[in-house]
Each structure stands twice: as structure tokens, then as C-alpha cells.
Amino acid sequence: MATKSNKGPGLARAASSTRAASGATAITSSKVSETSSSTMKPSAPLSTGGQAIKELAAHSNGLRLTGKVALITGGARGMGASFAKAMVDQGASVMITDVLDDAGNQLARSLGNKAAYRRLDVTRRDDWKSTVQETIRAFGKLNVLVNNAGIVNFSPIDTSDEESWDHTLAVDLTGAYNGIRASVEALKKYAPASIINISSTAGMRGYRSLTAYSAAKFGLRGLTKSVALDLAAMKIRCNSVHPGPIETPMLAGHEDAGKQVAMKRVGQPAEVANLVVYLASDESSFSTGAEFVADGGELAGLAPN
């Protein structure tokens, strides 16, 4: 039975410790074998990278995100909900944010006491500030930010309108900037930390009738690289994820999109969630400023009929 938290407006937390299975198949890190001390003795302590490799085994079997606290935007349904489920399954605590309150509260309840929901309009900077504060109050820290909130409008440039352009960029691009700006001090404090910006294959190539969406997703890719350079010395990584056609509410009415990719199908949210878990974990400790693509081969080129 869910209870309303008194820790802040819009925050719902579940009293039960039971959580639902996500259905996401987590990437299992391969077992790292260590050379016997009888055959090799290091002459110096392990480097930071070497230590990360040594610890990989400890992050398998549902422990890959132990000690991580993530804030996910657009987390009430679709890919965002799949990210939340997969991260909780791997030991993280998650603040789910969205403007879809019913779906967000229901998801948080299903995930138990390691998840909470808070309403967040990513275009409102004051909302961001209070949400970051509430996340830290609820879970003690913040070291993973997933900028997933996004909208899409299909309209060719000659019939597009300024209002749609402004709103798409405000959510899909400026929303991510707002999140990074509001979270950066917490991410510094609780580093090592990871920022994961959910872009799109539309941030890698152009698409007809997606003027504003493509512009925003290309912009998010550029933002990712600049942020990665700015924050690397502070032990904060920033990467972008570029899904192809994924079976989510955003794809409604375009289910045949899978025909254009090499695998001849659309992807499932869990297939992107596996990648997000990797980027949130310390397994990706040497990856920053990079694009990670999950598109069924869409960007590889023209798929055979």
C-alpha cells in the first residue's frame, strides 16, 4: 500500500519493500579473472582504471548499481520506466520524474521503497532545483542523472509553426541543460557520477518532417560532449544514448519503422535500459563524451529488402 511522503510536494514513496520484476534482461558483466599472486605481484598499487576492472565482479548479479541514486526524467512510461525498473533491479535507488502523475506514482509503488515519484516539468528551473533537493533528502545523495524527457512533432519545415519549435527545443534540449545545471553541484559532491542524455538516431542523421526534434537531438549530442570536457576532472562522466525505433508511446502510429533497420524490427525499451545501466555503473568508468547507439543497425546504411 503506497503512502504519500511528507518530505515534499508531489513525492510518492512506497511503504512496501516488495518490487515488481522489470522484465529487462540485464547485461551481465563477464567474470574477471585475476592473475595469481604467486605468478605476478604488482610493483605498484592498482591505477584507478585497474581498480574499476577488479571490482567488476562485485557489480554483477543485481549489484551493479549498489550505492547509486538516479534521477530519471520522463520516467513514468516507455523507455524511462524501463530504465527505472532495470536500475532498481541492479541495486540503485531511483527518483522517477514526469508530468504523468498517475503513471509515475503507480510505477514507484510497484518498485518498492527504492523508488519514489515526483512531478517535474523539465522546462521549469525552479522545479528542477527542488527536485534535486528532494532526491537527496529521500535517498541521501545523487550521482546519476538520466535526461530522458522528450516530445516529438511530425511536421515538414514549410508547415511547421514557431510554437511547436520552441516547445520541442525547450523540453528535448533546454530541459537537459536545466537538469545538468541544477544537479551539477550534487553530482560533484557524490562523485563518481554519470550523466546520461537520451538523444536519438535523429541526433546522428536527418529525418524528413522532424525539424525541431532532429535539431534538439543533435544539440543534445553537442551538449553532451561539452559537458564531458567540463566535468571530467570532477569525476563526472557524460554520454549520450541514441536509440533507433523503440516500441514506446512516442512511436504510436509508426510501428512499421522497424522495416528500415537491418534487424527488421523495432527495439524494446529493455534493450536500451541495458545500455543505460552500463553507463550508470562504474563499469563504464573510462567512457565519457561518447555516443552509444542502440538502433538495430539503422545507422549502418540501407537495409536489404
CORGINOR-V23990 format. One record per helix or strand of 3 or more residues. SS is the DSSP state (helix for helix, strand for strand). FROM is the first residue (numbers start at 0). TO is the last residue. If there is no record, write none. Layout:
ss: [SS;SS]
from: [FROM;FROM]
to: [TO;TO]
This chain:
ss: [strand;strand;helix;helix;strand;helix;strand;helix;strand;helix;strand;helix;strand;helix;helix;strand;helix;helix;helix;helix;strand;helix]
from: [1;11;47;55;68;77;92;100;114;124;143;161;192;200;210;235;248;254;268;281;290;297]
to: [3;13;53;58;71;88;97;113;118;138;146;188;197;202;233;242;250;259;279;283;293;299]
